[in-house]
Amino acid sequence: MRLGRTDGLLLTAGVLAFVAAMVTLIWTGHTALRFSADDESTLPLWVIGLTVFGGLAVAWLVPPKPRDDVLPTADTRATTRQAWWLVALGLAFAITYYLSPGGDLWFIGLKLLLLLAIPLLFRLVAWPEWYRVDTNGRWLRPLPAVLTFLALFTLFGHDYTGSRPDPVAVLSVFVLNAVLEEIFYRVWLQTRLEAIYGRWPAIVLASLLWACWHVAIHGGNGFGIDLATTIVHIGGYGLFLGYLWSRYRNPWLLILVHGIINAPLPMLAALW
């Protein structure tokens, strides 16, 4: 599909943001990416690239089941308005959380307000919105890509050597992060952006926006390096999740993969 002028500009700007982030990390020597400001563990830059592009390559090789799912509205103006209001809410969450005093209550309150309550109250979205997506027959085809991504993710550098995790904390993180974020950034936002600008501009923009809020909790090396780190690290995972959603339209697999990114398999095994 040929990109329009706006589509091309969005895609070019998004790709340049990823390239600039990568160059910044290599130029400054920050190629061992920290998981968070509270965790000294690091992940080599090449591992993220291998994991993301390995999953993308397998997804590209396995075609999706033909589908006929569309947005509930065929009104292009309404879809555009909804998409950019959702972008604004995503930016508001990233900026407000970065400037907030921190703490779990701030995080939970801001996320529920900006990523869930306001979109629903102002009817920017519907709940649930994947009800028209027929997941019957959409499980086997994306599985090779999902298994490749998770195998690489688990094999390289994602060991868990900590104490037994709190099951309640793991479940809370899963609901607040994996479930809510995939609904907001992929199912609600990316789907609308795709309808307006096409697949890759939508994937790249949604991935960057998703990465931005993590600046507040990842890195600890100053805003510039932290932003570059989250764009490459979290944004890279977003490219895979976004392509998985765009190609196969299975929200449950998105939530599963996101959940394992937050709580790697060795950590889950420690629960038992």
C-alpha positions as CSV (number, residue, x, y, z in Angstrom):
1,M,0.0,0.0,0.0
2,R,1.4,3.4,-1.0
3,L,1.8,5.8,1.9
4,G,0.2,9.3,1.7
5,R,2.1,12.4,2.6
6,T,1.1,12.5,6.3
7,D,1.5,8.7,6.6
8,G,5.0,8.9,5.2
9,L,6.0,11.9,7.5
10,L,4.7,10.0,10.6
11,L,6.6,6.9,9.6
12,T,9.8,8.8,8.8
13,A,9.7,10.8,12.0
14,G,9.1,7.6,14.0
15,V,11.9,5.6,12.4
16,L,14.3,8.6,12.9
17,A,13.4,8.6,16.6
18,F,14.4,4.9,16.9
19,V,17.6,5.5,14.9
20,A,18.5,8.6,16.9
21,A,17.9,6.6,20.2
22,M,20.1,3.8,19.0
23,V,22.9,6.1,17.8
24,T,22.8,7.9,21.1
25,L,23.2,4.8,23.2
26,I,26.0,3.5,21.0
27,W,27.8,6.9,20.9
28,T,27.6,7.3,24.6
29,G,28.5,3.7,25.4
30,H,25.2,2.9,27.1
31,T,24.7,-0.4,25.3
32,A,23.9,-2.3,28.5
33,L,20.4,-1.3,29.2
34,R,19.1,-1.3,32.8
35,F,15.7,-2.8,33.5
36,S,14.7,0.0,35.8
37,A,16.0,2.7,38.1
38,D,15.7,0.3,41.0
39,D,17.4,-2.6,39.3
40,E,21.1,-2.7,38.5
41,S,20.6,-5.7,36.1
42,T,21.3,-4.9,32.5
43,L,20.5,-6.3,29.1
44,P,22.8,-6.0,26.1
45,L,21.5,-3.9,23.2
46,W,22.1,-6.8,20.7
47,V,19.8,-9.1,22.7
48,I,16.9,-6.7,22.3
49,G,17.5,-6.5,18.6
50,L,17.7,-10.2,18.2
51,T,14.6,-10.8,20.2
52,V,12.5,-8.2,18.4
53,F,13.6,-8.9,14.9
54,G,13.5,-12.7,15.4
55,G,9.8,-12.4,16.4
56,L,9.0,-10.0,13.6
57,A,10.7,-12.2,11.0
58,V,8.7,-15.3,12.0
59,A,5.4,-13.2,12.1
60,W,6.1,-11.9,8.6
61,L,6.7,-15.5,7.3
62,V,3.4,-16.9,8.7
63,P,0.4,-15.3,7.0
64,P,-2.7,-14.3,9.1
65,K,-6.1,-15.8,8.8
66,P,-8.2,-13.8,6.4
67,R,-10.5,-11.4,8.3
68,D,-13.2,-8.9,7.9
69,D,-13.0,-7.0,11.2
70,V,-13.4,-3.2,11.2
71,L,-13.7,-0.4,13.6
72,P,-17.2,0.1,15.1
73,T,-17.4,3.4,13.3
74,A,-16.8,4.1,9.6
75,D,-16.6,7.9,10.2
76,T,-13.1,8.9,9.3
77,R,-13.4,12.2,11.1
78,A,-14.6,10.5,14.2
79,T,-11.8,7.9,14.1
80,T,-9.2,10.6,13.5
81,R,-10.5,12.7,16.4
82,Q,-10.6,9.7,18.7
83,A,-7.0,8.7,17.7
84,W,-5.4,12.0,18.4
85,W,-7.3,12.4,21.7
86,L,-5.9,9.0,22.7
87,V,-2.4,10.2,21.7
88,A,-2.9,13.3,23.8
89,L,-4.0,11.2,26.8
90,G,-1.0,8.9,26.3
91,L,1.4,11.9,26.3
92,A,-0.4,13.3,29.3
93,F,0.1,10.1,31.2
94,A,3.9,9.9,30.3
95,I,4.5,13.6,31.2
96,T,2.4,13.7,34.4
97,Y,3.8,10.5,35.7
98,Y,7.4,11.7,35.0
99,L,6.7,15.0,36.9
100,S,4.7,13.4,39.7
101,P,6.1,12.7,43.2
102,G,6.0,8.9,42.3
103,G,4.6,6.1,44.4
104,D,2.1,3.3,43.6
105,L,-1.0,5.4,44.3
106,W,0.0,8.1,41.8
107,F,0.9,5.5,39.2
108,I,-2.4,3.6,39.6
109,G,-4.5,6.7,39.8
110,L,-3.0,8.4,36.8
111,K,-3.2,5.2,34.7
112,L,-6.8,4.4,35.5
113,L,-7.8,8.0,35.0
114,L,-6.0,8.8,31.7
115,L,-5.8,5.4,30.0
116,L,-9.2,4.0,31.0
117,A,-11.7,6.3,32.7
118,I,-11.5,9.4,30.4
119,P,-11.5,7.4,27.1
120,L,-14.6,5.6,28.3
121,L,-16.4,8.6,29.8
122,F,-15.9,10.7,26.7
123,R,-16.8,7.8,24.4
124,L,-13.5,7.9,22.6
125,V,-13.6,4.1,22.7
126,A,-16.0,1.2,23.4
127,W,-15.6,-1.5,26.0
128,P,-14.8,-4.2,25.1
129,E,-13.7,-3.2,21.6
130,W,-12.4,-6.5,20.2
131,Y,-15.8,-8.1,20.3
132,R,-16.0,-8.1,16.5
133,V,-12.6,-9.8,16.2
134,D,-13.0,-13.6,15.6
135,T,-10.2,-15.2,17.5
136,N,-11.3,-18.6,16.4
137,G,-8.5,-19.8,14.1
138,R,-6.3,-16.9,15.1
139,W,-4.3,-18.9,17.7
140,L,-2.1,-21.3,15.7
141,R,-0.8,-18.9,13.1
142,P,0.7,-16.3,15.5
143,L,2.1,-19.0,17.8
144,P,5.4,-19.5,16.0
145,A,6.2,-15.8,16.2
146,V,5.1,-15.6,19.9
147,L,7.1,-18.7,20.8
148,T,10.2,-17.4,18.9
149,F,10.0,-14.1,20.7
150,L,9.5,-15.7,24.1
151,A,12.3,-18.2,23.6
152,L,14.8,-15.5,22.7
153,F,13.5,-13.3,25.5
154,T,13.9,-16.1,28.0
155,L,17.2,-17.5,26.6
156,F,19.2,-14.3,26.7
157,G,19.7,-12.3,29.8
158,H,16.3,-12.6,31.5
159,D,17.2,-14.9,34.3
160,Y,15.5,-14.4,37.7
161,T,17.7,-14.9,40.8
162,G,15.6,-12.9,43.3
163,S,13.5,-14.1,46.2
164,R,10.1,-15.6,45.7
165,P,7.8,-12.9,44.2
166,D,4.6,-11.8,45.8
167,P,1.7,-13.5,43.8
168,V,-0.6,-10.5,44.5
169,A,2.0,-8.1,43.2
170,V,2.6,-10.2,40.1
171,L,-1.2,-10.3,39.4
172,S,-1.6,-6.6,40.0
173,V,1.2,-5.7,37.6
174,F,-0.4,-8.1,35.1
175,V,-3.8,-6.4,35.2
176,L,-2.5,-2.8,35.4
177,N,0.2,-3.1,32.9
178,A,-0.3,-6.1,30.5
179,V,-4.1,-5.9,30.3
180,L,-4.7,-2.1,30.5
181,E,-1.8,-1.1,28.4
182,E,-2.4,-3.5,25.5
183,I,-6.1,-2.4,25.5
184,F,-5.1,1.3,25.4
185,Y,-2.0,1.4,23.2
186,R,-2.7,-1.4,20.7
187,V,-6.5,-2.3,20.7
188,W,-7.8,1.3,21.1
189,L,-5.0,3.6,19.8
190,Q,-3.1,1.6,17.2
191,T,-6.3,0.3,15.6
192,R,-7.5,3.8,15.0
193,L,-4.1,5.0,13.7
194,E,-4.0,2.1,11.3
195,A,-7.4,3.0,9.9
196,I,-6.1,6.5,9.2
197,Y,-2.4,6.2,8.4
198,G,-1.7,2.5,7.7
199,R,0.0,-0.3,9.5
200,W,3.6,0.8,10.1
201,P,3.0,4.5,10.9
202,A,0.5,3.3,13.5
203,I,2.8,0.6,14.9
204,V,5.7,3.0,15.2
205,L,3.7,5.9,16.7
206,A,1.9,3.7,19.3
207,S,5.3,2.0,20.2
208,L,7.0,5.3,20.8
209,L,4.1,6.6,22.9
210,W,4.0,3.4,25.0
211,A,7.8,3.6,25.5
212,C,7.7,7.3,26.7
213,W,5.9,6.7,30.0
214,H,8.6,4.2,31.0
215,V,11.2,7.0,31.2
216,A,10.0,7.6,34.8
217,I,10.9,4.1,35.9
218,H,13.8,2.9,33.6
219,G,17.4,3.8,33.5
220,G,18.4,6.4,36.0
221,N,21.1,8.0,33.7
222,G,19.5,11.3,33.0
223,F,16.5,12.2,30.9
224,G,18.2,12.0,27.5
225,I,19.8,8.6,28.0
226,D,16.7,7.3,29.8
227,L,14.5,8.4,26.9
228,A,16.8,6.7,24.3
229,T,16.9,3.6,26.5
230,T,13.2,3.3,26.7
231,I,12.7,4.0,23.0
232,V,15.1,1.2,22.0
233,H,14.2,-1.3,24.8
234,I,10.4,-0.8,25.4
235,G,9.7,0.7,22.0
236,G,11.4,-2.3,20.4
237,Y,9.1,-4.7,22.2
238,G,6.3,-2.4,21.1
239,L,7.2,-2.9,17.5
240,F,6.7,-6.7,17.9
241,L,3.5,-6.4,19.9
242,G,2.1,-3.9,17.4
243,Y,2.9,-6.0,14.4
244,L,1.4,-9.0,16.2
245,W,-1.8,-7.1,16.8
246,S,-1.9,-5.6,13.3
247,R,-1.3,-9.0,11.6
248,Y,-3.3,-11.4,13.7
249,R,-5.8,-9.4,15.7
250,N,-5.6,-11.7,18.8
251,P,-5.7,-9.5,21.9
252,W,-5.2,-12.4,24.3
253,L,-1.8,-13.2,22.9
254,L,-0.8,-9.6,23.2
255,I,-1.7,-9.6,26.9
256,L,0.1,-12.9,27.4
257,V,3.4,-11.7,25.8
258,H,3.3,-8.4,27.6
259,G,2.7,-10.2,30.9
260,I,5.7,-12.4,30.4
261,I,7.8,-9.4,29.5
262,N,6.9,-7.9,32.9
263,A,7.3,-11.2,34.7
264,P,9.7,-13.5,32.8
265,L,9.2,-17.2,33.0
266,P,11.9,-17.8,35.6
267,M,10.1,-15.3,37.9
268,L,6.8,-17.1,37.3
269,A,8.5,-20.4,38.0
270,A,9.7,-19.0,41.3
271,L,6.1,-18.6,42.4
272,W,5.8,-22.3,42.7
